[in-house]
Amino acid sequence: MSRTFPRIGHGIDVHRFGDGDHVTLGGVRIPHEQGLVAHSDGDVVLHALCDAILGALALGDIGQHFPDTDAAYSGADSRQLLRHVVGLMRAQGFVLGNADITVLAERPKLAPHVVLMRERIAADAGVAADAVSVKATTTEKLGFVGRREGIEAHAVVMLLPV
């Protein structure tokens, strides 16, 4: 892999709502009247971020590295998955320059949790919190997010050669 230039990656993840009393987003447990249906903890923020990093490295996607057919990842903490992906990134000779993450959700309201999300992501990625942006928006009641059927997240990363 060429280590002479920065790499850009983009990731998207979606999970639908189901039974539960919380969602986990950006490594933060947030009380909610529903949970997210997933093989792991359903953290769409960290899944999108992992996919963005893996994409920048041309190493496939999160499903290839942590398949939902493997019982070892049932209920997995996505922060552990992120730390593994960060290890792959470092092994390829890169560090995270910055990450820009957007969460699409009508509920729960995420503004009170954004600072802690940024801090946890930064800690797991080994960067300062100001290298991680987390923003939340609604879809103005349009689509599956607007109908409160699930949550979607997008992540863009810049990886820098060391």
trRosetta pair geometry for C-beta under 8 A, 3 or more apart (Angstrom, degrees):
i j d omega theta_ij theta_ji phi_ij phi_ji
1 57 7.0 -17 -133 -159 158 73
1 58 7.2 177 -113 45 114 114
1 92 5.5 -3 58 -165 153 106
1 93 7.2 179 85 38 111 114
2 5 6.4 9 129 28 117 90
3 92 7.7 179 -89 150 103 71
3 93 4.3 -35 -114 113 136 143
3 94 7.2 -147 -130 -62 89 78
3 161 4.3 124 176 -135 76 125
3 162 7.7 -49 -173 42 123 58
4 161 6.4 -6 -85 -16 10 170
5 161 6.9 69 40 -17 14 126
6 97 6.5 -8 -136 -21 124 150
6 158 5.6 -3 178 -174 129 92
6 159 6.3 156 -163 79 71 52
6 160 5.3 -28 -107 -100 93 58
6 161 7.0 -123 -81 -9 46 80
7 56 4.0 117 130 178 109 97
7 57 6.6 94 124 -72 161 46
7 94 6.6 -47 28 -113 119 152
7 158 7.6 150 77 -159 44 46
7 159 4.3 -12 59 57 95 109
8 56 5.9 -149 106 -112 13 103
8 156 7.0 -8 -171 -173 94 91
8 157 7.0 165 -152 84 48 54
8 158 5.8 -18 -99 -102 73 64
8 159 7.6 -161 -72 18 26 78
9 51 7.6 -172 158 125 116 55
9 52 4.1 130 114 176 102 60
9 53 5.8 163 68 -79 156 14
9 54 7.1 137 -159 60 152 39
9 55 3.8 138 -150 78 104 94
9 56 2.9 -91 -38 -41 112 87
9 57 7.3 -16 -67 -3 140 62
9 156 7.2 169 88 -152 49 48
9 157 4.9 -3 55 53 94 99
9 159 7.0 38 -3 -14 108 111
10 51 7.9 -24 116 118 40 97
10 52 5.5 -21 -141 -117 9 89
10 55 6.1 -65 48 92 50 157
10 154 7.2 -15 -169 -171 90 92
10 155 7.1 161 -155 87 45 54
10 156 5.2 -11 -102 -102 76 75
10 157 8.0 -168 -73 19 35 69
11 47 7.4 -158 155 127 128 57
11 48 4.2 152 113 -175 101 56
11 49 6.3 -152 61 -55 142 9
11 50 6.8 143 -144 68 168 47
11 51 3.0 134 -132 83 119 98
11 52 3.5 -102 -4 -42 105 72
11 53 7.6 -20 -31 8 137 56
11 54 7.6 79 -84 41 125 90
11 55 6.1 -176 -67 0 84 129
11 61 8.0 142 -125 -136 101 91
11 62 7.9 73 -149 -24 132 114
11 154 7.1 160 87 -157 52 47
11 155 4.6 -5 57 56 97 100
11 156 8.0 -174 23 -72 66 35
11 157 7.9 22 2 -4 105 105
12 48 5.6 4 -124 -122 14 104
12 51 6.9 -71 32 88 40 151
12 152 7.1 -10 -169 -173 92 97
12 153 7.1 167 -151 88 48 52
12 154 5.3 -12 -101 -103 78 72
12 155 7.8 -170 -71 21 36 69
13 44 4.3 -171 100 -151 108 75
13 45 7.9 -109 56 -29 123 14
13 47 3.8 84 -84 97 166 116
13 48 4.3 -127 8 -57 97 79
13 51 6.7 158 -51 0 98 137
13 62 7.7 0 -87 30 124 149
13 152 7.2 173 90 -151 45 54
13 153 5.4 -2 56 55 87 94
14 44 6.5 43 -97 -127 17 129
14 144 8.0 60 -166 86 129 138
14 150 6.0 61 -180 133 87 138
14 151 7.3 179 -145 90 56 44
14 152 4.7 -12 -100 -104 87 82
14 153 7.8 -177 -74 21 47 62
15 36 4.0 59 117 -177 133 115
15 37 6.1 -177 -179 59 97 59
15 38 5.0 -39 -126 -61 137 110
15 42 4.6 135 -176 -158 174 100
15 44 5.4 -141 7 -64 101 108
15 150 5.7 -166 99 -158 41 112
15 151 6.2 -2 58 55 80 84
16 36 7.1 138 77 -152 30 68
16 37 5.3 -10 72 35 83 114
16 144 7.5 -70 -106 172 90 131
16 149 5.7 -37 -140 153 93 82
16 150 3.9 -72 -109 -78 45 121
17 34 4.2 34 -169 135 113 145
17 35 7.2 134 -154 76 64 33
17 36 6.4 -58 -102 -100 45 53
17 37 7.1 68 138 -9 10 91
17 148 6.9 -4 -2 155 151 71
17 149 6.2 -148 22 -179 100 32
17 150 5.5 -151 -16 -86 72 53
17 151 7.6 88 -59 -14 85 84
18 34 6.5 142 65 -174 23 102
18 35 5.8 -37 72 74 75 83
18 36 7.0 71 24 -171 87 14
18 37 3.9 78 -11 -60 133 102
19 34 7.0 -98 -127 -144 11 72
19 35 6.1 -2 102 31 41 107
20 23 7.5 100 112 -70 137 58
20 32 7.4 28 107 81 98 93
20 34 5.6 62 58 174 86 40
20 35 1.9 48 29 -23 163 112
20 36 7.2 -47 36 9 158 39
21 31 6.7 -30 153 -146 79 73
21 32 7.1 150 168 68 32 52
21 33 7.2 -20 -129 -132 52 25
21 35 6.8 -2 18 -54 34 96
22 29 5.3 15 164 -176 145 87
22 30 6.0 152 -163 75 87 42
22 31 5.3 -55 -101 -107 89 35
22 32 5.6 108 -130 28 30 80
22 35 6.3 23 64 -98 46 86
23 29 7.9 165 86 -152 34 48
23 30 5.3 -19 64 62 80 100
23 32 5.0 14 -6 20 94 144
23 34 7.6 25 -55 94 99 68
23 35 6.2 158 -83 -141 62 48
23 36 5.3 72 -127 -22 96 105
23 42 7.0 -90 -149 103 79 118
23 108 6.7 -171 30 12 120 112
23 151 6.8 82 -158 -4 155 153
24 27 7.1 1 177 -129 99 14
24 28 6.8 165 -154 76 62 35
24 29 5.3 -27 -98 -95 83 60
24 30 7.2 159 -98 14 29 78
24 36 7.6 -107 35 29 70 121
24 41 4.7 -19 51 151 147 118
24 42 6.5 119 47 70 93 79
24 43 4.7 -58 109 -80 97 95
24 78 7.1 157 118 22 125 117
25 28 6.0 -30 70 58 65 87
25 30 6.0 -12 24 2 103 129
25 43 6.0 161 -106 -144 31 77
25 44 6.8 -17 -117 47 87 81
25 45 4.8 89 -169 -9 73 126
25 103 6.5 48 -168 -118 135 152
25 110 6.8 -67 97 -122 152 119
25 113 7.1 85 76 117 109 142
25 117 6.5 -31 119 -105 81 129
25 151 7.4 -83 -91 147 124 158
25 153 7.7 163 -146 -68 101 138
26 43 7.1 -172 -16 -167 21 113
26 45 4.2 -37 -59 102 67 159
26 46 6.7 148 -108 -47 29 85
26 101 7.5 140 -91 107 108 157
26 103 8.0 -80 -35 -56 109 137
26 113 7.3 147 57 138 126 107
26 114 7.9 64 41 -130 170 43
26 116 7.6 125 110 102 119 72
26 117 2.9 23 125 -146 153 106
26 118 7.4 -14 -176 -42 140 37
26 120 6.2 123 148 64 82 118
26 121 5.8 -61 -159 -44 90 111
26 134 5.9 15 -95 -118 149 154
27 43 6.8 46 -60 -143 43 153
27 45 7.8 -95 -7 83 63 123
27 46 6.4 89 -47 -59 79 130
27 78 7.0 -131 -81 80 69 94
27 79 4.7 70 -112 -75 113 113
27 82 7.9 -70 -63 18 115 148
27 117 6.6 142 46 -132 82 60
27 120 3.8 -143 82 133 140 145
27 121 6.6 -179 8 -59 125 64
27 124 7.0 173 -65 -22 153 139
28 113 5.0 165 115 -173 155 118
28 116 5.1 98 -94 108 135 116
28 117 5.2 -83 -5 -76 127 76
28 120 6.5 179 -52 7 84 149
30 108 5.5 -163 143 62 125 146
30 110 7.4 -40 -116 -111 164 70
30 113 5.6 -47 -91 -71 119 162
31 108 7.3 118 86 -98 54 161
32 35 7.3 140 78 -80 107 41
32 107 6.9 140 -140 141 111 93
32 108 4.6 -120 -94 -41 107 120
35 42 7.0 119 162 42 87 156
36 42 3.3 169 95 156 116 147
36 44 7.1 -135 -154 -29 163 101
36 150 7.2 83 -129 -143 92 81
36 151 6.5 -64 -98 31 125 113
37 42 6.8 117 67 -100 17 136
38 41 6.8 1 82 91 130 17
38 42 3.3 166 12 -83 138 82
39 68 3.8 -172 -34 -135 160 97
39 73 6.0 43 131 111 113 100
39 74 6.0 -83 179 -107 78 55
39 75 8.0 -92 153 -28 49 37
39 76 7.7 16 119 16 81 99
40 43 7.3 -62 111 18 114 83
40 47 7.9 155 58 -76 135 114
40 66 7.2 21 -58 144 134 134
40 68 7.9 -106 -23 -103 80 85
40 73 5.6 -51 -79 164 96 93
40 74 7.5 -150 -90 -145 45 15
40 75 6.5 41 -150 153 40 3
40 76 4.0 -48 -130 54 101 89
40 77 7.7 -128 -177 -11 105 9
40 78 5.8 103 137 -67 137 86
40 81 7.0 -12 -140 -32 162 143
41 75 6.5 55 -66 -168 69 47
41 76 6.5 -106 -13 85 85 48
41 77 5.9 38 -21 -113 138 38
41 78 5.3 -115 51 -15 110 95
43 46 4.3 22 117 28 122 109
43 47 6.1 151 90 -19 67 88
43 78 3.8 -128 44 29 129 155
43 79 7.9 42 32 -40 171 64
44 47 5.5 -57 -138 41 32 113
44 48 6.1 34 162 -20 67 105
44 103 7.2 116 92 -126 113 93
44 151 5.4 -166 18 107 151 102
44 152 6.6 -137 173 -146 150 19
44 153 4.1 146 132 7 99 116
45 48 6.2 -58 -152 35 23 106
45 49 6.5 20 151 -16 60 110
45 101 5.9 62 -154 175 90 144
45 103 6.0 -32 -84 -82 100 114
45 117 6.7 -53 153 -160 166 127
45 121 7.7 -94 141 -77 116 128
45 134 7.0 16 -148 -130 133 118
45 153 4.8 -155 -88 -132 48 165
45 155 7.5 102 -167 -62 55 119
46 49 5.3 -53 -145 39 36 115
46 50 6.2 42 154 -22 68 101
46 78 3.9 132 84 141 142 125
46 79 6.6 -100 -119 -74 159 47
46 81 6.7 114 141 72 120 109
46 82 5.0 -87 -162 -55 111 122
46 121 7.4 -161 -95 -104 85 96
47 50 5.7 -49 -147 34 31 111
47 51 6.5 30 153 -16 63 106
47 62 5.6 -107 -156 24 80 177
47 78 6.3 -75 -52 -139 74 136
47 81 7.7 10 -93 101 63 147
47 153 7.3 119 61 62 86 124
48 51 5.7 -56 -150 39 32 112
48 52 6.4 36 151 -23 65 104
48 101 6.7 126 92 -135 124 100
48 153 4.2 -138 -6 107 146 101
48 154 5.9 -147 -168 -127 145 13
48 155 4.0 139 129 -2 98 106
49 52 5.6 -51 -148 32 33 113
49 53 6.5 29 155 -15 65 104
49 82 6.4 16 95 -117 120 114
49 99 6.1 24 -131 -158 107 144
49 101 6.3 -32 -72 -89 101 126
49 121 6.8 -146 -110 -142 171 122
49 155 4.4 -161 -83 -137 55 172
49 157 7.1 91 -153 -55 71 122
50 53 5.9 -57 -150 38 31 108
50 54 6.1 26 155 -14 67 110
50 62 4.7 78 106 -88 124 114
50 65 7.8 -128 166 58 125 138
50 78 7.7 -121 -26 -169 131 97
50 81 5.9 -32 -85 134 152 106
50 82 5.7 -119 -73 -98 98 65
50 85 4.6 -178 -137 -38 87 165
51 54 5.7 -55 -139 43 31 109
51 55 5.9 35 158 -24 65 109
51 61 5.3 10 -125 -145 94 85
51 62 5.2 -68 -68 -20 83 104
51 155 7.2 129 63 54 86 114
52 55 5.7 -54 -145 36 26 113
52 56 6.5 29 155 -21 61 104
52 99 7.2 121 93 -133 147 99
52 155 4.2 -110 -23 104 143 102
52 156 6.1 -164 -141 -114 138 18
52 157 4.4 125 136 0 118 107
53 56 5.8 -53 -151 32 31 111
53 57 6.6 15 155 -6 63 111
53 85 5.2 109 85 153 137 120
53 86 7.2 -59 -166 -80 166 53
53 88 7.8 120 134 76 115 106
53 89 5.5 -64 -177 -71 118 128
53 96 7.3 -50 -104 -92 114 103
53 157 5.6 10 -76 42 64 166
53 159 7.0 103 -137 -68 72 123
54 57 5.9 -68 -151 47 32 104
54 59 4.6 -102 -158 73 79 96
54 60 5.9 -53 166 76 124 54
54 61 5.9 143 99 -112 141 29
54 62 6.6 -176 7 -56 151 60
54 65 7.0 -137 -103 -16 145 136
54 85 6.2 -77 -55 -143 92 117
54 88 7.5 23 -99 94 78 144
55 58 7.3 30 -172 -76 34 36
55 59 7.9 -97 -56 43 18 67
55 61 7.2 26 -64 -91 85 74
56 94 7.7 -164 121 147 120 169
56 157 5.7 -89 -31 83 145 108
56 158 8.0 158 -122 -130 149 20
56 159 4.8 136 138 1 145 126
57 88 6.8 152 101 131 173 106
57 89 6.2 -132 -60 -106 138 68
57 92 5.4 134 -139 35 120 174
57 94 7.1 -144 -88 26 101 145
57 159 7.1 36 -61 10 82 173
59 65 7.7 38 137 -60 107 122
59 88 6.3 146 163 156 176 138
59 92 7.8 -121 -51 -58 130 148
60 63 8.0 -111 153 64 107 70
60 64 3.9 -44 149 44 143 155
60 65 6.8 152 88 -35 119 88
61 64 5.5 105 57 5 62 100
61 65 7.6 -141 105 4 35 92
62 65 5.9 -66 -149 45 36 103
62 66 5.8 -29 173 40 76 103
62 81 7.1 47 -148 170 109 133
62 85 7.8 -41 -102 -77 85 136
63 66 7.1 -76 -118 67 21 63
63 67 5.9 55 -180 -106 64 60
63 68 6.9 -38 -133 -9 89 89
64 67 7.1 11 -130 -65 15 88
65 81 7.8 123 108 -158 117 97
65 84 7.4 165 160 117 130 126
65 85 7.2 106 109 -85 168 90
65 88 8.0 -84 -119 -40 147 157
66 70 7.2 -119 -171 54 49 127
66 73 4.8 125 -178 -107 96 152
66 76 6.9 -110 -170 57 134 166
66 81 5.6 -32 -47 -125 161 120
67 70 4.8 96 72 -6 88 102
67 73 7.2 156 70 24 41 143
68 73 6.9 -99 -106 87 41 125
70 73 5.2 64 87 9 97 103
71 74 5.2 -22 -160 -12 56 121
72 76 7.6 42 129 -73 61 119
73 76 4.3 -42 -158 -25 64 136
73 81 7.8 58 -136 -81 112 118
76 80 6.4 -109 179 61 96 119
76 81 6.2 82 135 -46 128 110
77 80 4.7 82 81 0 95 105
77 81 7.5 -173 99 -6 52 83
78 81 4.9 -45 -149 34 51 117
78 82 6.2 56 150 -22 72 98
79 82 5.6 -48 -148 35 35 114
79 83 6.5 38 151 -20 64 103
79 120 6.8 -74 -109 167 125 113
79 124 5.5 -135 -161 -93 87 146
80 83 5.7 -51 -147 35 33 112
80 84 6.6 37 151 -21 63 102
81 84 5.7 -54 -155 33 32 113
81 85 6.5 30 150 -16 66 105
82 85 5.6 -56 -148 38 34 110
82 86 6.2 37 152 -21 67 104
82 121 7.4 -98 180 -134 161 69
82 124 4.9 48 107 143 123 140
82 125 7.1 -65 160 -65 113 79
83 86 5.5 -49 -146 35 33 115
83 87 6.6 40 150 -23 61 101
83 124 5.2 -101 -71 -163 82 96
84 87 5.6 -52 -157 31 33 115
84 88 6.8 35 147 -18 64 100
85 88 5.5 -48 -153 32 38 114
85 89 6.5 44 147 -23 65 102
86 89 5.4 -48 -150 32 36 117
86 90 6.5 35 152 -17 66 103
86 96 7.3 -48 -125 -30 97 118
86 124 6.6 178 -18 146 150 76
86 125 5.3 -164 -104 -124 134 54
86 126 6.5 140 177 5 139 106
87 90 5.8 -53 -147 37 32 109
87 91 6.3 35 153 -21 64 107
88 91 5.6 -56 -147 36 31 114
88 92 6.5 26 154 -15 64 107
89 92 6.0 -64 -156 38 29 107
89 94 5.0 -80 176 77 85 102
89 95 7.3 108 135 -105 114 23
89 96 7.0 34 141 -53 159 80
89 159 6.4 -135 -157 -129 116 131
90 93 7.7 69 -179 -59 34 13
90 94 7.0 -113 -91 65 30 54
90 95 6.9 41 -99 -86 78 65
90 162 7.9 26 -143 -10 68 144
93 161 5.9 6 135 -146 100 79
93 162 5.7 -139 -176 39 64 91
94 159 4.1 19 177 171 138 115
94 160 6.4 140 -156 69 79 34
94 161 5.9 -53 -99 -96 71 42
94 162 6.6 -179 -110 -14 17 88
95 126 7.3 -94 -147 93 99 114
95 127 7.3 132 167 -77 101 105
95 159 7.0 156 74 -159 30 71
95 160 5.5 -26 62 63 83 90
95 162 5.6 86 -17 -66 103 104
96 99 6.2 -21 -172 -37 124 100
96 125 4.8 -17 18 173 155 124
96 126 7.3 135 28 64 109 80
96 127 5.1 -94 80 -36 110 140
96 131 6.5 116 120 143 101 133
96 157 6.3 -69 -139 -161 92 117
96 158 7.7 97 -169 76 56 56
96 159 6.3 -48 -104 -107 43 68
96 160 7.7 35 132 18 8 86
97 131 7.0 -153 145 -155 34 116
97 157 7.6 130 48 175 80 74
97 158 3.9 -53 64 101 124 99
97 159 6.3 179 -1 -115 93 11
97 160 4.2 100 -65 -28 106 108
98 127 7.8 -178 -97 161 45 159
98 131 4.6 -133 -107 -167 70 75
98 132 7.2 -168 -158 -72 66 36
98 133 7.4 32 174 -3 107 96
98 157 7.1 -176 92 -147 45 57
98 158 5.3 23 45 40 78 106
99 121 6.9 -109 70 151 146 134
99 125 7.2 -154 -14 -75 136 173
99 131 6.9 63 17 137 75 78
99 132 5.0 3 59 -120 103 72
99 133 6.9 -161 99 34 60 67
99 155 6.1 -14 -169 -167 102 105
99 156 7.2 156 -155 81 53 47
99 157 4.8 -16 -102 -100 78 85
99 158 8.0 -149 -70 23 42 65
100 133 4.6 2 -120 60 66 119
100 135 7.8 2 -175 5 80 109
100 155 7.1 153 80 -155 47 54
100 156 4.8 -10 58 58 98 97
100 157 7.8 -174 21 -77 65 41
101 121 7.7 -141 -4 -112 149 171
101 132 7.4 0 6 -173 112 83
101 133 6.4 174 28 93 67 64
101 134 4.9 -13 72 -108 110 67
101 135 7.1 168 91 25 57 66
101 153 6.3 -2 -173 -175 99 108
101 154 7.1 167 -152 87 52 50
101 155 4.6 -11 -103 -103 83 85
101 156 7.9 -167 -73 25 44 60
102 135 5.0 -20 -110 71 72 98
102 136 7.5 151 -163 -95 58 26
102 137 6.5 -9 -172 13 104 108
102 153 6.9 166 86 -153 48 59
102 154 4.9 -1 55 56 96 97
102 155 7.8 -172 23 -75 61 44
103 110 6.0 81 81 -36 141 174
103 134 7.0 20 -11 -174 109 90
103 135 7.1 -174 23 92 73 46
103 136 4.6 -23 68 -108 102 78
103 137 7.4 155 81 25 54 60
103 151 6.7 -9 -172 -178 96 108
103 152 7.5 153 -160 86 50 49
103 153 4.9 -20 -105 -102 68 90
104 136 7.8 165 -83 -158 21 62
104 137 6.0 -26 -107 74 65 82
104 138 7.2 92 -161 -143 68 20
104 139 5.7 45 -171 -49 115 101
104 145 4.8 -40 137 -131 106 164
104 151 6.9 161 82 -163 62 58
104 152 4.3 -5 54 64 113 97
104 153 7.1 -164 18 -77 73 39
104 154 7.7 49 -16 -5 104 95
105 108 7.1 -7 141 44 135 42
105 110 6.5 94 59 -31 130 121
105 136 6.4 -42 41 -159 99 108
105 138 7.0 -63 88 -102 35 61
105 145 6.3 -112 -100 -160 32 107
105 151 4.5 -1 -91 -121 107 98
105 152 7.6 -178 -60 33 68 59
106 138 5.2 66 -101 -134 59 105
106 139 7.2 -66 -60 31 89 80
106 141 7.0 69 -103 -88 133 57
106 145 6.2 150 -22 156 89 74
106 146 6.1 105 -59 -128 126 33
106 148 5.1 -81 58 -81 134 84
107 148 6.1 13 32 -123 105 114
109 112 6.8 62 112 6 99 97
109 136 7.9 126 -167 115 48 152
110 113 5.4 -77 -164 50 62 105
110 114 6.1 82 142 -59 90 87
110 117 7.9 3 -178 -20 107 147
110 136 3.9 145 60 -64 131 163
111 114 6.0 -31 -146 -10 34 117
111 136 6.6 -122 -57 47 61 129
113 116 5.6 -64 -166 48 61 108
113 117 5.8 67 138 -29 85 105
114 117 5.5 -55 -147 35 33 115
114 118 6.3 33 157 -20 67 104
114 134 5.0 -173 -151 90 88 111
114 135 7.6 34 -131 -97 135 29
114 136 6.9 -127 -79 -10 115 109
115 118 5.8 -54 -151 35 30 111
115 119 6.4 29 152 -19 64 108
116 119 5.6 -53 -145 37 34 113
116 120 6.3 31 158 -17 67 106
117 120 6.1 -61 -148 38 27 105
117 121 6.2 23 158 -15 65 110
117 134 4.8 -29 102 23 128 176
118 121 6.0 -58 -144 40 27 108
118 122 6.1 27 158 -19 64 112
118 129 4.9 77 137 -162 104 97
118 132 4.7 162 -150 97 79 111
118 133 7.4 2 -110 -111 116 17
118 134 5.3 -140 -67 8 85 113
119 122 5.8 -57 -145 38 26 111
119 123 6.3 28 156 -21 63 107
119 129 5.2 -18 -93 -101 58 126
120 123 5.7 -52 -147 34 31 112
120 124 6.4 24 157 -13 65 108
121 124 6.0 -62 -149 41 29 106
121 125 6.0 13 158 -6 67 115
121 132 4.8 154 93 -152 121 157
121 134 7.3 142 8 -53 147 122
122 125 5.9 -66 -140 48 27 101
122 126 8.0 -127 169 46 54 11
122 127 5.2 -100 -151 79 79 74
122 128 6.1 -37 -164 135 133 17
122 129 4.3 -109 -15 -88 165 53
122 131 6.4 122 -118 56 102 92
122 132 4.8 -131 -65 2 89 134
123 126 7.7 31 179 -69 27 34
125 131 7.7 -131 98 97 132 122
125 132 7.2 140 37 -70 142 123
127 131 4.1 -70 149 60 131 146
127 132 6.8 134 87 -36 118 97
128 131 5.3 104 65 -6 73 101
129 132 5.9 -69 -159 42 46 103
138 141 7.4 12 157 -36 120 51
138 145 7.3 174 -164 136 56 113
138 146 7.1 86 170 -100 91 73
139 142 4.7 -109 141 58 102 81
139 143 5.4 -54 138 44 156 108
139 145 4.4 100 3 83 133 118
139 146 4.4 -99 84 -55 105 94
140 146 6.5 -22 82 -109 40 124
141 146 3.9 96 179 -171 22 110
141 147 7.4 80 -168 -63 65 46
142 145 7.6 18 81 64 57 88
142 146 4.3 124 40 -24 24 156
143 146 5.1 100 51 14 59 104
143 147 7.0 -121 112 0 32 93
144 147 5.7 -58 -143 43 33 107
144 149 4.2 -77 -170 60 85 124
144 150 5.5 4 141 35 115 101
145 148 7.6 30 174 -78 35 30
145 149 7.3 -86 -72 47 21 77
145 150 6.6 -70 -90 77 60 66
145 151 6.8 77 -120 -115 95 34
145 152 5.7 -75 -72 8 126 108
